[in-house]
Amino acid sequence: MKKIIFATFGMMFLAVTMTSNAAFAPQRISVGAHGGITAGGDVDGGEPAFGGQGRVMFTEHFGIELALSHFSDEPARYVDVDVTTVGLSAVGSLELAPQLEGYVLGGVNYNFLSLSSRYPVSVDDDIGFHFGVGAGYEFAPNWEVFGEYRYTILSADVTHRDWWGATTSSEDIHFGLVKLGVNYRF
């Protein structure tokens, strides 16, 4: 898991450094951290979440973002689910007022799912899709506070084991995250 997280942020670093070419010179680069809660979908609302993100804006209105978030859920008695999601998004932004920016995003994410239960069960990591909306306020030079709602659509294979063998089914695991965070803009 640590290798995947380091590889993801390593790839983000390479993407940022490769864009130093004048034709693709980024207009703005930001990195930050967020906290939040789950809200909506198949996950119980109000579960704490945390993570980080990096964004490269190639024009005033378009860029990409790489975000990592983690949360835990207890959807049923004796069942715990840990979710770590790494998402790559296309971002469209628009200045709403001086120092206030609104944005929409959408993209693909890879979800690491860990399921523990008193009954033998396993779940495969899987690719999902997400979309979201948010706003950021520049409260000081180079510093931004933001709020965002992101909804992920995921279908994962879940294997249940019992006395008669194993059965695998495709389960929809959709979830929303309300995130509040801070970014540093370079």
C-alpha positions in Angstrom: 0.0 0.0 0.0 2.8 2.4 0.9 4.5 1.7 -2.4 1.4 2.5 -4.3 0.9 5.8 -2.5 4.5 6.8 -3.1 4.3 5.8 -6.7 1.1 7.8 -7.2 2.7 11.0 -5.7 5.9 10.2 -7.7 3.9 10.2 -10.9 2.2 13.4 -9.9 5.7 15.0 -9.3 6.8 13.8 -12.8 3.7 15.2 -14.4 4.4 18.6 -12.8 8.1 18.6 -13.8 7.4 17.4 -17.3 5.0 20.3 -17.9 7.8 22.8 -17.5 7.9 22.7 -21.3 6.9 26.2 -22.5 4.0 24.9 -24.6 2.5 23.2 -21.5 3.7 25.5 -18.8 1.3 25.3 -15.9 -0.5 28.5 -14.9 -0.8 27.4 -11.3 0.2 24.4 -9.2 -1.2 23.7 -5.8 -0.9 21.0 -3.1 -2.8 20.5 0.1 -4.6 18.3 2.6 -8.2 17.8 3.5 -10.5 16.3 6.1 -14.1 15.5 5.6 -17.1 13.2 6.2 -18.9 10.6 4.1 -22.3 11.8 2.8 -24.5 10.0 0.3 -24.5 6.7 -1.4 -24.1 3.2 0.1 -21.8 4.3 2.9 -23.1 5.4 6.3 -23.1 9.2 6.5 -20.8 11.0 8.9 -17.8 8.7 8.8 -14.5 10.7 9.0 -12.2 11.0 6.0 -8.8 12.5 5.3 -6.3 12.8 2.4 -4.4 15.1 0.2 -4.4 16.5 -3.4 -2.3 18.2 -6.0 -3.6 20.2 -8.9 -1.9 21.6 -12.0 -3.9 24.2 -14.0 -2.7 24.4 -17.6 -4.9 27.4 -18.5 -6.9 29.8 -16.4 -9.9 27.5 -16.6 -8.6 23.9 -17.1 -6.3 21.5 -15.3 -5.9 18.1 -13.7 -6.0 17.0 -10.1 -4.6 13.9 -8.3 -6.3 13.2 -5.0 -6.0 10.5 -2.3 -8.7 10.0 0.3 -9.2 7.4 3.0 -12.2 6.5 5.2 -13.7 3.6 7.1 -17.3 2.4 7.3 -19.2 -0.2 9.3 -22.1 -0.9 6.9 -23.5 -3.9 9.0 -22.9 -5.5 12.3 -19.6 -7.3 12.5 -18.4 -5.8 9.1 -15.8 -3.1 8.7 -14.8 -1.6 5.3 -11.7 0.5 4.8 -11.6 2.5 1.5 -8.6 4.3 0.1 -9.3 6.0 -3.2 -6.8 7.6 -5.6 -8.5 9.8 -8.2 -7.3 11.5 -11.4 -9.7 14.3 -12.4 -10.1 16.9 -15.1 -10.9 20.2 -13.5 -12.8 23.2 -14.9 -12.7 26.4 -12.8 -14.3 29.8 -13.0 -13.6 33.0 -10.9 -16.8 33.8 -9.1 -15.6 36.9 -7.3 -12.2 38.3 -6.3 -10.3 35.6 -4.4 -13.3 33.1 -4.9 -13.1 30.3 -7.4 -15.7 27.7 -8.2 -14.9 24.4 -10.0 -16.3 21.2 -11.3 -14.4 18.0 -11.7 -14.8 14.5 -13.0 -12.5 11.5 -13.6 -11.5 8.0 -12.8 -10.2 6.6 -9.6 -8.7 3.4 -8.3 -10.2 2.1 -5.0 -8.3 0.0 -2.5 -11.0 -1.8 -0.5 -10.3 -3.8 2.7 -13.2 -5.7 4.2 -13.1 -7.5 7.5 -15.9 -9.5 9.0 -16.5 -12.3 11.4 -17.6 -14.3 8.3 -15.0 -15.1 5.6 -15.5 -12.5 2.9 -13.1 -10.6 0.5 -13.5 -7.8 -1.9 -11.4 -6.9 -5.0 -9.9 -3.5 -5.5 -11.5 -1.8 -8.5 -11.7 1.2 -10.8 -14.5 3.7 -10.3 -15.7 7.0 -11.7 -16.3 10.3 -9.8 -17.7 13.8 -10.3 -17.8 16.7 -8.0 -18.2 20.4 -7.4 -16.4 22.8 -5.1 -15.2 26.3 -4.3 -11.9 27.8 -3.1 -11.2 31.1 -1.3 -7.7 32.6 -1.3 -7.5 33.9 2.3 -3.8 34.9 2.1 -1.2 35.1 -0.7 -0.6 31.6 -2.0 -3.0 30.0 0.5 -6.5 28.7 -0.3 -9.2 27.1 1.8 -11.7 25.0 -0.1 -14.9 22.9 0.2 -15.9 20.1 -2.1 -18.5 17.4 -2.6 -17.2 14.4 -4.6 -19.4 11.4 -5.5 -17.8 8.0 -6.6 -19.6 5.3 -8.6 -18.0 1.9 -8.1 -18.9 -1.7 -8.7 -16.7 -4.3 -7.0 -16.5 -8.1 -6.9 -17.3 -9.4 -3.4 -16.5 -13.1 -2.6 -18.5 -14.8 0.3 -17.2 -18.0 1.7 -19.3 -20.5 3.6 -19.7 -24.2 4.3 -20.7 -24.8 0.6 -17.9 -23.0 -1.0 -17.4 -19.5 -2.4 -19.7 -17.2 -4.3 -18.8 -14.0 -6.0 -21.2 -11.2 -6.7 -20.8 -7.7 -8.1 -21.8 -5.1 -5.5 -22.4 -1.4 -6.1 -20.5 0.7 -3.6 -21.3 4.3 -4.3 -20.2 7.0 -1.9 -20.0 10.7 -1.5 -17.4 12.8 0.4 -17.8 16.3 1.7 -14.2 17.7 2.0 -12.8 20.8 3.6 -9.1 21.5 3.2 -6.3 23.9 2.5 -4.0 24.3 -0.5 -0.7 26.0 -1.0 -0.4 27.6 -4.5 2.9 27.9 -6.2 
